[in-house]
Amino acid sequence: MKRLLLLGLLLAAGCHGPRKITPASNPDLPFNNAVQVGDTLYVAGHLGLDPVTGVAPPDPAVEAEAVMDSFQATIERAGFTMADLVHVRVFCSDVELYATFNDAYRKRFDGNFPARAFIGSGTLLRGARFEVEGIAVAD
C-alpha cells in the first residue's frame, strides 16, 4: 500500500508536463535564466551589468534600467509578458536606492503591479546594486 501511495505521489508531482528552459546567455553559467513548469515561469536573478565591462555602470539609474531591460527580455523570450508576473523579488546593496529602482520598475507596468519584496542585501556579484528575480503565471 505504501508503495502505491508513493508511486501516486511521484506521478502527481510530474503532472505539470515537461519543463521549458530559457538558457543563460553564457553557457558556462551553472543555471538557466528561466524555467517554465506548466503555466508558471520561474525567472532567475538578473543583474544590470555593462555588456562590455561586465560590471555595474557607475550610475545607479542606468543600472536599474539595464536590470529591468534584461529581466523583461528573459520573460518575453519565454513567451510571457510583464503583466504575467505575480511576484518579484529585488535585492539591493543600498536601500537608499529604493526610489531610483522604482523609477525604472514602474515603466514596465500599467499600474497593475505584482507582489514584490525589496530586500537590502549587502554586496551583490560584480559590484551590482540590484538583482531581480520573479515568478510569472500565464493566463
C-alpha positions as CSV (number, residue, x, y, z in Angstrom):
1,M,0.0,0.0,0.0
2,K,2.8,2.4,0.9
3,R,4.5,1.7,-2.5
4,L,1.2,2.6,-4.3
5,L,0.9,5.8,-2.3
6,L,4.5,6.7,-3.1
7,L,4.0,5.9,-6.8
8,G,0.9,8.0,-6.9
9,L,2.6,11.0,-5.3
10,L,5.5,10.7,-7.7
11,L,3.2,10.6,-10.7
12,A,1.2,13.6,-9.4
13,A,4.4,15.6,-8.8
14,G,5.3,15.1,-12.5
15,C,1.8,16.1,-13.9
16,H,2.9,19.6,-14.8
17,G,4.4,18.4,-18.1
18,P,7.8,19.0,-19.5
19,R,10.0,21.9,-18.4
20,K,10.8,24.6,-20.9
21,I,14.2,26.2,-20.4
22,T,15.4,29.7,-21.3
23,P,19.2,29.3,-21.1
24,A,21.6,31.8,-19.7
25,S,23.4,33.9,-22.4
26,N,26.7,32.4,-21.1
27,P,26.7,28.6,-21.4
28,D,29.4,28.4,-18.8
29,L,27.0,29.6,-16.1
30,P,25.5,26.8,-13.9
31,F,21.9,27.9,-14.2
32,N,19.2,28.9,-16.7
33,N,17.7,32.4,-17.0
34,A,14.2,30.9,-16.6
35,V,12.4,27.6,-16.3
36,Q,8.8,27.1,-17.2
37,V,6.8,24.3,-15.4
38,G,3.3,24.1,-16.6
39,D,1.9,27.6,-16.8
40,T,4.4,29.0,-14.3
41,L,7.7,30.7,-15.2
42,Y,10.5,30.9,-12.6
43,V,12.9,33.7,-13.6
44,A,16.4,33.6,-12.1
45,G,18.1,36.6,-10.7
46,H,19.2,39.2,-13.2
47,L,21.9,41.9,-12.9
48,G,22.2,45.2,-14.9
49,L,25.8,44.8,-15.9
50,D,27.5,46.7,-18.7
51,P,27.9,44.1,-21.5
52,V,31.4,45.4,-22.4
53,T,33.0,45.6,-18.9
54,G,30.9,43.0,-17.1
55,V,30.4,45.3,-14.1
56,A,27.7,47.6,-12.9
57,P,27.5,51.0,-14.6
58,P,28.6,53.9,-12.4
59,D,25.1,55.5,-12.5
60,P,22.6,53.5,-10.4
61,A,19.7,54.8,-12.6
62,V,21.4,53.4,-15.7
63,E,21.9,50.1,-13.8
64,A,18.2,50.0,-12.7
65,E,17.1,50.4,-16.4
66,A,19.6,47.8,-17.5
67,V,18.5,45.2,-15.0
68,M,14.8,45.7,-15.8
69,D,15.6,45.5,-19.6
70,S,17.4,42.2,-19.0
71,F,14.7,40.8,-16.8
72,Q,11.9,41.8,-19.2
73,A,13.8,40.4,-22.2
74,T,14.1,37.0,-20.5
75,I,10.3,37.0,-19.6
76,E,9.4,37.8,-23.2
77,R,11.8,35.3,-24.7
78,A,10.0,32.7,-22.7
79,G,6.6,33.8,-24.2
80,F,5.4,35.7,-21.2
81,T,4.8,39.4,-20.5
82,M,5.4,41.6,-17.6
83,A,1.7,41.5,-16.9
84,D,2.1,37.8,-16.2
85,L,4.3,38.4,-13.2
86,V,2.8,37.5,-9.8
87,H,5.8,38.0,-7.6
88,V,9.1,39.9,-7.9
89,R,12.0,39.9,-5.5
90,V,14.5,42.7,-5.7
91,F,17.9,42.5,-3.9
92,C,19.6,45.9,-3.4
93,S,23.0,46.6,-2.0
94,D,21.9,50.0,-0.8
95,V,18.2,50.6,0.2
96,E,18.7,54.3,-0.2
97,L,18.3,53.5,-4.0
98,Y,14.7,52.4,-3.5
99,A,13.3,55.4,-5.4
100,T,15.9,55.1,-8.1
101,F,14.9,51.5,-8.7
102,N,11.2,52.2,-8.6
103,D,11.6,54.8,-11.4
104,A,12.8,52.1,-13.7
105,Y,10.4,49.4,-12.4
106,R,7.2,51.5,-12.8
107,K,7.8,52.0,-16.5
108,R,7.4,48.2,-17.1
109,F,3.8,48.0,-15.7
110,D,0.4,49.7,-16.5
111,G,-0.2,50.2,-12.8
112,N,-1.3,46.6,-12.0
113,F,1.8,45.6,-10.1
114,P,2.8,42.1,-9.0
115,A,3.5,41.4,-5.3
116,R,7.1,42.4,-4.6
117,A,9.8,42.3,-2.0
118,F,12.7,44.9,-1.9
119,I,15.5,43.4,0.2
120,G,18.6,45.1,1.5
121,S,21.2,42.5,0.6
122,G,24.6,43.8,1.1
123,T,27.2,43.0,-1.5
124,L,26.0,41.6,-4.9
125,L,28.0,39.9,-7.6
126,R,30.3,42.1,-9.8
127,G,29.5,45.3,-7.9
128,A,25.8,45.2,-8.9
129,R,23.4,47.3,-6.9
130,F,20.3,45.4,-8.0
131,E,19.4,41.8,-8.6
132,V,15.8,41.0,-9.8
133,E,14.1,37.6,-9.9
134,G,10.4,36.7,-10.3
135,I,7.6,34.3,-10.9
136,A,5.1,34.7,-13.8
137,V,1.9,32.7,-14.5
138,A,0.3,32.6,-17.9
139,D,-3.4,33.3,-18.1
